[in-house]
Amino acid sequence: MNGSELRRVLVAYDGSPSAIAAIETGAQLFPDVHAWIAHLWTAPFANEELRRRLWAASRDLDTLVAAIEREGEQEAARLVSVGVKLARAAGWDSEPLIRRAYGGEGLHLAQLAGEVQADLLVVGSRGLGGARALLGSVSDVAVHYSTRPVLVVPQPLLTDEYAAIPDGPVVVGWDASTGADAAFSAARDLLPTRDLLLVSVGDSISGQAAAPEFEAINQTVTVLNVESEHGTRGRAVADALSACAREHKAAAVVVGSRGRSVVTEIVLGSVAMSTLHNAHRPVLVIPPPSRKA
C-alpha cells in the first residue's frame, strides 16, 4: 500500500460524543476517502416504556418480538443517517452500514472491516479506566482482533490536542522490532503528508543507526531517542511516547501490536494497550504482519 491507495475507511458510530469525535478526527487525519458509517444495533428489550406500548398493540408474544425488532432497526437507520451526514460534512464520501449484533461489538467491528476490505478501522474511545479498562473496551477488543490498522480516538481531547490534528507531526514508536517496522511503514503510507518523529525509548536503537534506512522516502523523518525513568517495558514506554507527542504537539501516535493474546495484553499490559489508555492523542495501532485475515 502507498499513500494514494488509502480509499476505504470503516467508522464505528453509535451517536455518542466519542463516535462523533472519531468522525471529525478521522476525516482530518485521512481526508478524501470513502467511509462506511457502521452501526451495530441490538433490539431495545431493556426499554420498558417501549415494550409496554408495543405490547398493548400486539396480539401475542411473537408479534411483540417482531415489533421490537422492527422498531430497533428503524431507530438504527435513523441514528446512522445522522452519522453519515456528519461524515459528509467533514469531507468524507460516506454511506451507512447497519448490522444486527448480539454483543461482542469490538470483534464484530473487526470482522466488518475485513468484510468490506477497509484500509482502516476508526473507533472512538470513552477513556475507560480502572476495572472497566482492565476488562477491555470495544476499542481494545477491535485492536486485538482487527487485521486492519485501527485508529482509536480518545474523547474528550483538550483544546491543544485537538488543534494539533490538522497538521501536526506523527510520533511512531520504534524499537527495531518487526512490529515497529510495520508501524513505521504504515505511518509512511497512510499519512504521507505528515512529518514523522521516529521515537525509540532507552537504548533499544541509536538514532545514527536508524536514520540511513529512511533517507530515500519523500517525507521528513526525525529520529529521536528519549530516556525513561521507569525502564523500557509497557507503561513506561507508552508514557515516554505520550510525553514526546505532547512536547512536539503531535497529531497522533502510531504503534505496532505484537499480536499477543487478548488476555495477556489486556491483563498484563503492552506498549500498544498502555498507549491507547494514556496517550491523550489519537492512536493508530498497526496489526502484526503475522495476523491473518
C-alpha positions in Angstrom: 0.0 0.0 0.0 1.1 3.5 -0.6 -0.4 6.8 0.5 -2.6 7.1 -2.6 -4.2 3.8 -2.0 -6.0 4.6 1.2 -9.5 4.7 -0.1 -11.8 2.8 2.3 -12.5 3.6 6.0 -14.9 1.9 8.3 -16.1 4.1 11.3 -17.9 2.7 14.3 -20.9 5.0 15.1 -23.4 4.8 17.9 -24.3 8.5 18.3 -22.1 9.1 21.3 -19.7 12.1 21.7 -16.8 9.7 21.2 -18.2 8.4 17.9 -18.7 12.0 16.7 -15.1 12.8 17.7 -14.0 9.7 15.8 -15.6 11.0 12.6 -14.3 14.6 13.0 -10.7 13.4 13.8 -10.6 10.6 11.3 -11.6 13.0 8.5 -8.9 15.4 9.3 -6.2 12.8 9.5 -7.4 10.8 6.5 -9.2 13.2 4.1 -10.8 12.3 0.7 -11.7 8.7 1.4 -14.9 6.6 1.2 -16.3 5.9 4.6 -18.8 3.3 5.8 -20.5 4.6 8.9 -21.2 1.4 10.7 -23.8 0.9 13.4 -24.3 -2.3 15.3 -27.7 -2.4 16.9 -29.4 -4.7 19.4 -33.2 -4.9 19.9 -34.3 -2.5 22.7 -35.7 -5.1 25.0 -34.5 -3.1 28.0 -36.7 -0.1 27.2 -39.7 -0.8 29.5 -41.8 2.0 28.2 -41.4 0.9 24.6 -42.2 -2.7 25.5 -45.4 -1.6 27.2 -46.5 0.4 24.3 -45.8 -2.3 21.8 -47.4 -5.0 24.0 -50.6 -3.0 24.1 -50.8 -3.2 20.3 -49.7 -6.8 20.0 -51.8 -10.0 19.7 -49.2 -12.4 21.2 -45.5 -12.7 22.2 -44.3 -13.4 18.7 -46.0 -10.2 17.5 -44.3 -8.3 20.3 -40.9 -9.6 19.5 -41.3 -8.8 15.8 -42.4 -5.2 16.7 -39.5 -4.7 19.0 -37.1 -5.9 16.2 -38.8 -3.5 13.7 -38.6 -0.5 16.0 -34.9 -1.3 16.8 -34.0 -1.5 13.2 -35.8 1.7 12.4 -34.1 3.6 15.2 -30.7 2.2 14.0 -31.4 3.6 10.5 -32.3 7.0 11.9 -29.2 7.1 14.1 -26.7 6.1 11.4 -28.2 8.6 9.0 -27.0 11.4 11.4 -23.5 9.8 11.3 -23.5 9.8 7.5 -24.4 13.5 7.5 -21.7 14.3 9.9 -19.1 12.4 7.8 -20.2 14.1 4.6 -20.0 17.5 6.4 -16.4 16.6 7.5 -15.5 15.9 3.8 -15.9 12.2 3.5 -17.9 10.4 0.8 -19.9 8.2 3.1 -22.7 5.6 3.3 -24.4 3.7 6.1 -23.6 0.2 7.2 -26.1 -1.3 9.6 -25.9 -4.8 11.2 -27.8 -6.6 13.9 -25.5 -7.5 16.7 -25.7 -9.8 19.7 -22.8 -8.4 21.8 -19.1 -8.5 21.1 -19.1 -5.2 19.3 -15.3 -4.9 19.1 -14.9 -8.3 17.5 -17.9 -7.6 15.1 -16.3 -4.3 14.0 -13.0 -6.0 13.3 -14.9 -8.6 11.2 -16.8 -6.0 9.3 -13.7 -4.1 8.5 -12.3 -7.2 6.9 -15.6 -8.0 5.1 -15.7 -4.6 3.3 -11.9 -4.7 2.8 -11.5 -1.4 4.6 -8.0 0.0 4.7 -8.6 1.4 8.2 -11.0 0.9 11.1 -11.8 4.1 13.2 -13.3 3.8 16.6 -13.9 6.3 19.4 -12.8 5.6 23.0 -14.6 6.8 26.1 -11.4 6.9 28.1 -12.3 3.9 30.4 -10.1 3.5 33.4 -9.7 1.1 36.3 -11.6 -2.2 36.3 -13.6 -1.2 33.1 -10.4 -0.7 31.2 -9.0 -4.0 32.6 -11.9 -5.9 31.2 -11.4 -4.4 27.8 -13.4 -1.8 25.9 -14.9 -2.1 22.4 -11.8 -0.3 21.1 -9.4 -2.6 22.9 -11.0 -5.7 21.5 -11.2 -4.3 18.0 -7.5 -3.5 18.1 -6.7 -7.1 19.2 -8.7 -8.8 16.5 -8.6 -6.5 13.5 -6.5 -7.4 10.6 -6.6 -3.8 9.5 -4.9 -0.8 11.1 -7.2 0.7 13.8 -7.3 4.4 14.7 -8.6 4.9 18.3 -9.8 8.5 19.0 -10.0 9.4 22.7 -12.7 11.6 24.0 -12.5 14.3 25.2 -9.5 15.9 23.7 -8.2 19.1 25.2 -8.0 22.2 23.0 -4.3 22.0 22.2 -4.6 18.3 21.5 -7.4 18.8 19.0 -5.6 21.8 17.5 -2.7 19.6 16.6 -4.7 17.2 14.5 -5.0 19.1 11.2 -1.3 19.5 10.5 0.8 18.2 13.5 3.5 15.6 13.1 3.1 12.0 13.9 5.0 10.1 16.6 5.9 6.5 15.7 7.1 4.1 18.4 10.3 2.4 17.3 12.4 -0.4 18.8 13.7 -2.1 15.6 11.2 -5.0 16.0 9.0 -6.4 13.2 6.0 -4.7 14.8 7.8 -1.3 14.9 8.8 -1.7 11.3 5.2 -2.4 10.3 4.2 0.7 12.3 6.7 2.9 10.5 5.7 1.6 7.1 2.0 2.1 7.8 2.6 5.7 9.1 4.6 6.5 6.0 1.9 5.0 3.7 -1.2 6.1 5.4 0.0 9.6 6.4 2.2 10.6 3.6 1.9 14.4 4.1 2.9 14.3 7.8 6.3 14.8 9.3 7.2 11.6 11.2 9.0 11.5 14.6 10.6 8.1 14.9 10.9 7.7 18.7 12.9 5.0 20.5 12.9 4.7 24.3 16.0 3.9 26.2 18.9 2.1 24.5 16.8 0.0 22.0 18.4 1.7 19.0 20.5 4.6 18.2 19.4 7.5 16.0 22.6 7.2 14.0 21.8 3.6 13.2 18.2 4.2 12.2 18.5 7.2 10.0 20.2 5.8 6.9 17.4 3.3 6.3 14.8 6.0 5.7 16.8 8.6 3.6 15.1 7.6 0.4 11.5 8.4 1.3 9.9 11.7 0.3 8.9 12.6 3.8 10.6 14.4 6.7 11.6 11.8 9.3 13.2 12.8 12.6 14.8 10.1 14.7 14.6 10.7 18.5 15.9 8.7 21.4 14.3 9.5 24.7 15.0 8.3 28.2 12.6 6.7 30.5 12.9 6.8 34.3 10.9 3.6 34.7 12.5 1.2 32.2 11.6 0.1 28.7 8.5 -2.0 29.2 4.8 -1.5 28.7 3.5 1.6 30.5 7.0 3.2 30.8 7.4 3.2 27.0 3.9 4.4 26.5 4.4 7.3 28.9 7.6 8.3 27.1 5.9 8.2 23.7 3.0 10.2 25.1 5.3 12.8 26.6 7.1 13.1 23.3 3.8 13.6 21.5 2.8 16.2 23.9 6.1 18.1 23.6 6.1 18.1 19.8 2.3 18.8 19.5 1.8 15.6 17.6 -1.4 14.9 15.8 -1.3 11.2 16.6 0.8 8.3 17.9 1.5 5.2 15.8 2.4 1.9 17.5 2.7 -1.7 16.3 0.9 -4.5 18.0 2.9 -7.6 19.0 -0.1 -9.9 18.4 -0.1 -11.4 21.8 -3.3 -13.0 23.2 -6.1 -10.7 24.3 -5.9 -11.9 27.9 -2.2 -11.2 28.0 -2.4 -7.7 26.6 -5.5 -6.6 28.5 -4.5 -8.0 31.9 -0.7 -7.8 31.8 -0.5 -4.8 29.5 1.6 -3.9 26.4 3.0 -0.8 24.8 0.1 -0.6 22.4 -2.5 -1.1 25.1 -0.8 1.4 27.5 -0.5 3.9 24.7 -4.2 3.6 23.9 -5.1 4.3 27.5 -2.6 7.1 28.3 -1.6 9.0 25.1 -4.4 11.6 25.1 -3.9 11.7 21.4 -5.4 9.6 18.5 -3.5 6.3 18.4 -3.1 4.3 15.3 -2.4 0.6 16.1 -0.9 -1.5 13.3 -1.6 -5.2 13.4 1.4 -7.6 13.3 2.3 -9.0 9.9 1.6 -12.5 11.3 -2.1 -11.7 11.9 -4.1 -13.3 9.1 -7.4 -12.1 7.7 
